[in-house]
Amino acid sequence: MTDNIIKPVFSPRVITTDGTDELYKHSVFLRKMAWFVEIIVVTIGLSIAVSLVADGDNIVSSIILSAPFVMVSIVELTKIPFVVGLWYSRKSFILYFIMICFLSIITFETLLNGFERAFTSINSQIKLGETEISRIENQIKINQDIIESAFKDFNDKTDTLTSNKNTVEKQYLTQYGNAVKRNQRLSSNVPYLSNSLANATKALNQLQVEKSELLQEFAVKKEQRLQSSLESMQSTTATVQTERNRLLRQIATLTRDRKQALADANFFTSDGVKKDFDEKIRYTENQLSDINERTISGESTQPNLESANFLDSYYAELLALKDDMIEQGSLQVKSLSQRYEQAVNASSQNLAKTQRQLSKDKQLSLLNIEDKLDKLDIEFSKENRHVTDLEMENSTLRYNIRIIEIDTNTVALTNQIYRTASYIDNVNHYKDIKNETLTLVGLIWFGSLALIGSITGIALTLSGLHLKSLADKNNDKARLPSSRGEVDELQVKSA
């Protein structure tokens, strides 16, 4: 058994012309390529292990994670010897086949992991582009918020000042309307106040005339009373009777005059007139009562020198009452004069003056608001330059986003996975590719490559061994006729 295995490997080759040397050359080349493929797979496994250690934060955890890939890489070196064993095995064929299947699975997982990490690297570049786009978009949003805040603040202040202008206009209209109503109300009282003032002035003049007449009457009667007292000392009874009759006539006259005066008096003078005549009538009645009592008691026989004194007191009281009435009339005339002057002043000229003053106040308020608006415009013009700079910056940032999107899309579509998926979904941008399509294409693509890579070494080794076997068979066939010729020659010589 050992001789059969060793013989094809170390048996000398005979130079032939049937292509045996070519078979040996191709066999060696295929087996070298098989080792080259396995070394690549081992390098991939070791690279994954190194990357895990380099990217990890915890060195211990990173080593633990990378150890399986180091082990797989080492085990990968045993695949070709197992294939050689499988080729020459007889009784252990199934065992070698199972082991090679497991080794192929390990190679498949290693290659699949390597492809996945390579695809992850592409995705990392795409994510960097997307992260940069997000950063730029965030900056654009910040700039836009600043712009909107500036415009909102300007608009709010402008709206406030505009509202103040409307308020000033409304206040002016309200105040002017109130002035018009007040002027109309006061102007409507002018005729009534004029009549009332004329009546009050007339009544006051009448009271003054009555006072003057009363003084004249007092002077005349006093003189008459003195003379009558001296002349009528002997005829006291007749005098008393005459005085009584006079007082009765005076009472009747006062009563009649009282009715007439009350009929002629207005609302403001009726109380004073009534009080005046009541006092006169009461005083005259008291005189009459006094005369009657003195006549009954016999006092009337005395010289009537007290009549003059009585007359003095009587007219003094009448004059005092008249003065009170004149004073009341004067106060009434003064009050009516003030009201009349106020009503007269509430004319169109006074209304125009009020309107001019209100218009002046309104214009001052509006000018003040306009000044504030001008200052606000100046402040916003400075702010607007900054807003313009921000808008230009946003335009530049949007252009940068477009450039980054184009670059990122180019990076993505240069990858065969993204490109194939874009063909399937019939889209031009990687963001429009469905995740299901991308996953399916990646699985098929990487799975097929990993499967091919996992069996390439085995196929190359088996092909090399097969070519070597064919070469050995051809070599054996070439050597067999030469051996027979040497035997025949020896037999001829011996014969």
C-alpha distance (Angstrom), angle and dihedral (degrees) to the residues before:
residue distance angle dihedral
M1 . . .
T2 3.79 . .
D3 3.76 91.0 .
N4 3.76 91.1 53.3
I5 3.83 91.6 52.4
I6 3.78 97.1 44.2
K7 3.77 96.3 40.3
P8 3.81 97.8 69.5
V9 3.80 91.2 47.5
F10 3.82 99.9 47.9
S11 3.79 103.8 22.9
P12 3.81 111.8 121.3
R13 3.78 116.4 -105.0
V14 3.73 123.7 -127.4
I15 3.79 118.4 -142.0
T16 3.72 106.7 -112.0
T17 3.74 137.5 166.6
D18 3.82 98.1 -135.3
G19 3.85 96.0 91.1
T20 3.78 98.7 -93.6
D21 3.79 92.4 132.3
E22 3.80 89.9 53.0
L23 3.78 89.8 52.3
Y24 3.76 90.9 52.3
K25 3.81 91.3 48.5
H26 3.80 93.3 49.9
S27 3.78 90.8 45.5
V28 3.78 92.1 54.6
F29 3.82 91.2 44.5
L30 3.81 92.9 51.6
R31 3.77 92.7 48.9
K32 3.81 91.0 49.2
M33 3.80 89.7 50.5
A34 3.81 88.6 49.3
W35 3.81 89.6 55.6
F36 3.82 90.0 45.1
V37 3.82 90.5 53.8
E38 3.79 91.5 48.2
I39 3.79 91.1 49.1
I40 3.82 88.5 53.1
V41 3.80 90.0 51.3
V42 3.83 90.3 48.3
T43 3.82 89.3 49.0
I44 3.81 90.3 52.0
G45 3.80 91.1 50.9
L46 3.82 92.5 47.7
S47 3.83 91.0 46.2
I48 3.79 90.3 53.4
A49 3.80 89.4 50.3
V50 3.82 91.8 49.1
S51 3.81 92.1 47.7
L52 3.80 91.1 51.5
V53 3.79 90.1 52.7
A54 3.82 92.7 45.8
D55 3.81 95.6 46.9
G56 3.79 96.8 43.3
D57 3.78 123.5 99.0
N58 3.79 95.1 -154.0
I59 3.81 111.6 55.2
V60 3.80 93.9 -157.1
S61 3.80 93.9 51.5
S62 3.80 90.4 44.4
I63 3.80 92.1 53.4
I64 3.79 91.1 48.1
L65 3.81 90.5 51.0
S66 3.80 93.6 46.4
A67 3.85 96.0 45.6
P68 3.83 95.0 80.2
F69 3.82 90.4 55.4
V70 3.83 90.8 50.5
M71 3.78 88.8 50.0
V72 3.80 91.7 48.2
S73 3.81 90.0 49.9
I74 3.78 91.3 52.8
V75 3.79 92.3 46.4
E76 3.82 88.6 49.4
L77 3.82 89.0 66.8
T78 3.82 89.8 64.0
K79 3.79 94.5 59.3
I80 3.85 97.3 88.5
P81 3.81 93.5 47.5
F82 3.81 88.2 51.1
V83 3.81 89.8 50.9
V84 3.82 90.5 51.1
G85 3.77 88.5 49.0
L86 3.80 89.7 49.8
W87 3.83 90.1 51.3
Y88 3.75 95.5 53.2
S89 3.78 98.0 32.8
R90 3.75 123.5 106.6
K91 3.78 110.4 167.7
S92 3.86 95.0 26.0
F93 3.78 96.9 48.2
I94 3.83 95.1 115.3
L95 3.79 92.7 48.0
Y96 3.80 92.4 50.8
F97 3.80 90.5 45.2
I98 3.82 92.5 53.0
M99 3.78 92.1 47.4
I100 3.80 91.6 49.2
C101 3.82 89.5 49.7
F102 3.80 90.2 53.9
L103 3.80 90.8 46.8
S104 3.80 89.3 50.1
I105 3.79 90.1 52.0
I106 3.81 89.5 51.0
T107 3.80 90.3 49.9
F108 3.81 90.1 47.2
E109 3.83 91.8 53.2
T110 3.80 92.0 45.0
L111 3.80 93.1 51.4
L112 3.80 91.9 42.5
N113 3.79 90.0 52.0
G114 3.79 90.8 48.3
F115 3.81 91.8 49.9
E116 3.78 90.2 47.4
R117 3.81 92.0 51.9
A118 3.81 90.2 48.0
F119 3.82 88.9 51.3
T120 3.80 89.1 46.6
S121 3.79 88.4 54.3
I122 3.81 89.5 55.0
N123 3.79 89.4 47.9
S124 3.81 89.0 49.5
Q125 3.78 90.0 57.1
I126 3.79 89.3 48.1
K127 3.81 90.2 48.1
L128 3.79 90.0 50.7
G129 3.79 88.7 54.9
E130 3.81 91.3 47.0
T131 3.81 90.4 46.9
E132 3.79 90.3 51.9
I133 3.80 89.6 47.9
S134 3.82 89.8 50.4
R135 3.80 90.4 49.6
I136 3.79 91.5 49.9
E137 3.81 91.7 45.7
N138 3.79 89.2 50.5
Q139 3.80 89.6 51.8
I140 3.80 89.5 48.6
K141 3.80 89.4 51.2
I142 3.81 90.9 49.5
N143 3.80 90.6 50.1
Q144 3.80 90.9 46.0
D145 3.81 90.9 50.2
I146 3.80 89.4 52.0
I147 3.81 90.2 49.3
E148 3.81 93.0 47.4
S149 3.81 90.8 45.9
A150 3.81 90.9 52.1
F151 3.81 92.4 49.0
K152 3.81 92.0 43.4
D153 3.82 91.9 51.3
F154 3.82 90.5 47.7
N155 3.81 92.6 47.0
D156 3.81 92.4 46.8
K157 3.80 92.2 51.6
T158 3.80 91.0 44.3
D159 3.81 91.3 49.4
T160 3.81 90.0 49.1
L161 3.80 92.9 52.2
T162 3.81 91.1 44.2
S163 3.80 88.8 51.4
N164 3.82 88.9 50.5
K165 3.82 89.0 53.1
N166 3.80 90.2 52.4
T167 3.80 89.6 47.7
V168 3.82 91.0 52.7
E169 3.82 89.9 50.6
K170 3.80 91.5 49.5
Q171 3.83 92.2 47.7
Y172 3.79 90.4 50.7
L173 3.81 92.3 50.5
T174 3.81 91.4 46.4
Q175 3.81 94.5 48.8
Y176 3.79 92.5 44.9
G177 3.80 90.7 48.7
N178 3.81 90.4 51.3
A179 3.82 90.1 49.5
V180 3.81 90.8 50.9
K181 3.80 91.5 49.9
R182 3.81 91.6 47.1
N183 3.80 91.0 48.7
Q184 3.80 91.1 49.7
R185 3.79 91.6 48.5
L186 3.78 93.9 48.5
S187 3.80 93.7 41.9
S188 3.81 91.1 52.9
N189 3.86 89.7 61.6
V190 3.82 95.4 55.0
P191 3.86 97.3 92.4
Y192 3.79 93.1 45.6
L193 3.80 93.1 45.4
S194 3.80 90.7 46.7
N195 3.82 92.0 53.5
S196 3.77 92.0 43.7
L197 3.81 91.8 49.2
A198 3.84 91.0 48.7
N199 3.80 92.0 49.5
A200 3.79 92.2 46.3
T201 3.81 91.5 48.4
K202 3.78 90.6 48.0
A203 3.81 91.5 49.0
L204 3.82 90.1 48.7
N205 3.81 91.4 50.8
Q206 3.77 89.2 47.4
L207 3.80 90.7 52.7
Q208 3.77 90.5 50.5
V209 3.81 90.5 49.5
E210 3.79 90.4 48.7
K211 3.79 89.5 50.3
S212 3.78 90.5 52.4
E213 3.77 91.4 47.7
L214 3.76 90.1 47.3
L215 3.79 90.6 54.0
Q216 3.77 91.2 50.1
E217 3.78 90.6 46.7
F218 3.81 89.7 49.4
A219 3.77 92.6 51.7
V220 3.78 93.1 48.0
K221 3.77 95.5 44.8
K222 3.75 93.2 45.5
E223 3.76 90.9 54.1
Q224 3.78 91.0 45.1
R225 3.80 91.0 46.8
L226 3.78 92.7 53.7
Q227 3.74 92.4 48.2
S228 3.76 91.8 44.4
S229 3.78 91.3 49.9
L230 3.80 92.2 52.9
E231 3.79 93.9 44.0
S232 3.75 97.3 41.5
M233 3.75 101.1 50.6
Q234 3.84 88.0 114.4
S235 3.72 96.1 43.3
T236 3.78 100.2 49.1
T237 3.76 93.1 139.5
A238 3.80 92.3 54.6
T239 3.79 90.2 44.9
V240 3.76 92.2 49.4
Q241 3.75 89.7 49.0
T242 3.77 90.4 47.8
E243 3.80 90.4 48.9
R244 3.77 90.3 48.0
N245 3.76 91.0 50.7
R246 3.78 89.8 46.7
L247 3.77 91.4 50.9
L248 3.78 90.8 47.9
R249 3.78 90.2 50.4
Q250 3.77 89.7 45.9
I251 3.81 90.6 51.4
A252 3.77 90.3 50.2
T253 3.80 90.7 46.8
L254 3.82 92.1 48.3
T255 3.79 90.4 48.3
R256 3.77 91.2 51.5
D257 3.76 92.7 43.7
R258 3.81 89.7 48.1
K259 3.79 91.6 57.5
Q260 3.79 91.7 46.4
A261 3.83 93.0 46.9
L262 3.81 92.0 48.9
A263 3.75 89.8 50.4
D264 3.81 91.2 51.0
A265 3.82 96.4 41.5
N266 3.85 121.6 96.8
F267 3.77 129.3 -140.1
F268 3.79 94.1 -81.8
T269 3.91 98.4 46.1
S270 3.82 102.5 35.4
D271 3.81 94.6 86.9
G272 3.81 93.1 50.5
V273 3.81 93.1 46.1
K274 3.77 92.0 49.1
K275 3.80 91.9 48.6
D276 3.84 91.4 48.1
F277 3.78 95.3 52.4
D278 3.80 93.4 42.0
E279 3.79 89.6 55.3
K280 3.80 91.8 48.5
I281 3.78 93.4 48.1
R282 3.82 92.4 45.4
Y283 3.79 91.5 49.0
T284 3.82 92.2 47.9
E285 3.79 90.6 48.5
N286 3.80 89.6 50.6
Q287 3.82 89.3 52.7
L288 3.74 91.0 49.0
S289 3.77 91.0 48.9
D290 3.82 90.4 48.7
I291 3.82 91.3 51.2
N292 3.77 91.0 49.3
E293 3.82 91.7 50.0
R294 3.80 92.7 48.7
T295 3.79 90.7 47.3
I296 3.75 91.1 52.3
S297 3.86 93.3 45.4
G298 3.82 93.4 45.6
E299 3.78 95.3 -115.3
S300 3.79 89.9 123.8
T301 3.80 90.3 76.6
Q302 3.79 88.7 70.0
P303 3.75 117.9 92.3
N304 3.78 107.6 -83.3
L305 3.77 97.3 -127.8
E306 3.74 91.4 132.3
S307 3.80 90.1 65.7
A308 3.79 89.9 81.3
N309 3.77 91.4 50.5
F310 3.78 89.7 48.0
L311 3.76 89.0 51.0
D312 3.78 90.8 50.9
S313 3.79 93.2 52.5
Y314 3.77 92.0 42.1
Y315 3.75 95.1 53.6
A316 3.77 92.0 39.2
E317 3.78 89.2 59.7
L318 3.80 91.3 44.7
L319 3.78 90.7 50.3
A320 3.82 91.5 47.8
L321 3.79 90.0 50.5
K322 3.77 89.9 47.9
D323 3.81 90.6 50.2
D324 3.81 89.4 52.5
M325 3.76 90.4 51.5
I326 3.81 91.0 48.3
E327 3.80 90.7 49.6
Q328 3.80 91.1 50.6
G329 3.80 90.3 47.5
S330 3.80 90.5 49.7
L331 3.82 91.4 52.3
Q332 3.78 90.1 47.6
V333 3.81 91.5 49.9
K334 3.82 90.6 48.5
S335 3.81 92.7 50.4
L336 3.78 92.7 47.2
S337 3.82 90.5 46.3
Q338 3.81 91.1 54.6
R339 3.78 92.4 47.7
Y340 3.78 91.3 45.9
E341 3.81 92.4 49.6
Q342 3.83 90.1 49.1
A343 3.79 90.9 49.7
V344 3.83 91.8 46.4
N345 3.80 90.6 49.2
A346 3.83 88.6 54.7
S347 3.79 89.4 80.5
S348 3.77 134.0 127.4
Q349 3.81 89.8 -86.4
N350 3.79 92.0 53.3
L351 3.82 89.4 46.3
A352 3.81 90.1 50.3
K353 3.81 89.7 49.8
T354 3.78 90.0 51.0
Q355 3.79 90.1 47.7
R356 3.81 91.4 51.0
Q357 3.78 91.2 50.8
L358 3.81 92.3 47.9
S359 3.82 90.3 46.2
K360 3.80 90.1 50.2
D361 3.80 91.6 51.1
K362 3.78 90.0 47.5
Q363 3.80 92.8 50.3
L364 3.81 91.2 49.4
S365 3.80 90.9 51.4
L366 3.80 91.7 46.7
L367 3.81 91.7 48.1
N368 3.78 89.6 51.2
I369 3.82 90.2 51.5
E370 3.81 91.0 46.2
D371 3.80 89.4 52.7
K372 3.77 89.5 52.8
L373 3.82 90.0 48.9
D374 3.81 90.6 51.0
K375 3.81 91.0 50.0
L376 3.77 89.3 47.6
D377 3.82 90.6 51.2
I378 3.81 90.5 50.2
E379 3.80 91.4 49.4
F380 3.78 91.2 47.2
S381 3.82 91.7 48.3
K382 3.80 87.4 61.2
E383 3.78 90.6 45.4
N384 3.78 89.8 45.4
R385 3.80 90.8 62.3
H386 3.78 88.8 57.0
V387 3.81 89.1 46.4
T388 3.80 89.7 51.8
D389 3.79 90.2 51.1
L390 3.79 89.6 50.6
E391 3.79 91.7 49.3
M392 3.81 90.6 50.4
E393 3.79 88.9 47.8
N394 3.80 89.7 51.1
S395 3.81 90.0 50.6
T396 3.79 89.6 52.1
L397 3.80 90.9 46.6
R398 3.80 91.4 50.2
Y399 3.78 89.0 50.9
N400 3.82 89.2 50.3
I401 3.79 89.5 50.2
R402 3.80 89.4 53.1
I403 3.81 90.8 50.1
I404 3.80 92.3 47.6
E405 3.81 91.0 46.7
I406 3.80 90.3 52.0
D407 3.82 91.8 46.9
T408 3.80 92.3 45.8
N409 3.78 91.9 47.2
T410 3.84 89.1 49.0
V411 3.81 91.2 50.3
A412 3.79 90.5 48.6
L413 3.80 96.6 46.5
T414 3.80 92.7 46.9
N415 3.79 85.5 66.7
Q416 3.78 111.2 87.4
I417 3.80 93.1 -135.8
Y418 3.82 94.8 56.0
R419 3.79 91.9 38.9
T420 3.81 93.9 51.4
A421 3.82 91.0 45.1
S422 3.81 90.4 50.4
Y423 3.80 89.2 53.3
I424 3.79 90.8 51.1
D425 3.84 94.1 48.3
N426 3.83 90.9 38.2
V427 3.83 93.9 -130.2
N428 3.81 133.5 134.2
H429 3.82 100.1 -148.5
Y430 3.75 126.8 64.4
K431 3.80 92.0 -136.3
D432 3.80 89.4 62.3
I433 3.81 92.1 58.0
K434 3.79 113.0 106.8
N435 3.79 116.4 -118.8
E436 3.80 90.6 -131.2
T437 3.81 91.4 55.8
L438 3.79 92.6 46.6
T439 3.81 91.8 49.3
L440 3.80 93.0 47.9
V441 3.79 94.0 47.9
G442 3.81 92.1 46.5
L443 3.78 92.1 48.7
I444 3.81 93.2 49.4
W445 3.78 94.4 41.6
F446 3.78 98.9 45.0
G447 3.80 92.8 36.0
S448 3.80 92.8 54.0
L449 3.82 92.5 45.3
A450 3.79 91.9 46.7
L451 3.83 90.5 47.6
I452 3.80 91.9 49.5
G453 3.78 91.2 45.8
S454 3.79 93.1 48.6
I455 3.82 93.4 54.8
T456 3.81 98.9 34.0
G457 3.77 94.1 85.5
I458 3.77 91.3 47.4
A459 3.81 92.3 47.6
L460 3.78 92.8 48.2
T461 3.80 92.4 48.4
L462 3.79 93.3 47.4
S463 3.82 90.2 46.6
G464 3.77 91.1 50.3
L465 3.79 92.2 48.4
H466 3.77 90.1 47.8
L467 3.81 93.0 51.6
K468 3.79 89.7 47.2
S469 3.78 89.9 51.0
L470 3.79 90.6 51.8
A471 3.76 90.5 48.5
D472 3.79 91.3 50.2
K473 3.80 91.1 50.6
N474 3.78 91.3 50.4
N475 3.78 90.1 48.3
D476 3.78 91.6 50.7
K477 3.81 91.1 50.2
A478 3.80 90.3 50.5
R479 3.76 93.2 50.5
L480 3.86 95.7 48.5
P481 3.88 97.7 69.3
S482 3.82 91.6 45.8
S483 3.80 90.5 54.7
R484 3.78 91.8 50.5
G485 3.84 91.7 51.9
E486 3.78 92.3 52.6
V487 3.85 89.9 52.0
D488 3.78 92.6 51.4
E489 3.81 91.6 48.3
L490 3.79 90.9 52.0
Q491 3.76 91.0 49.0
V492 3.82 91.0 51.7
K493 3.77 92.0 49.9
S494 3.80 92.3 49.2
A495 3.74 91.1 49.4
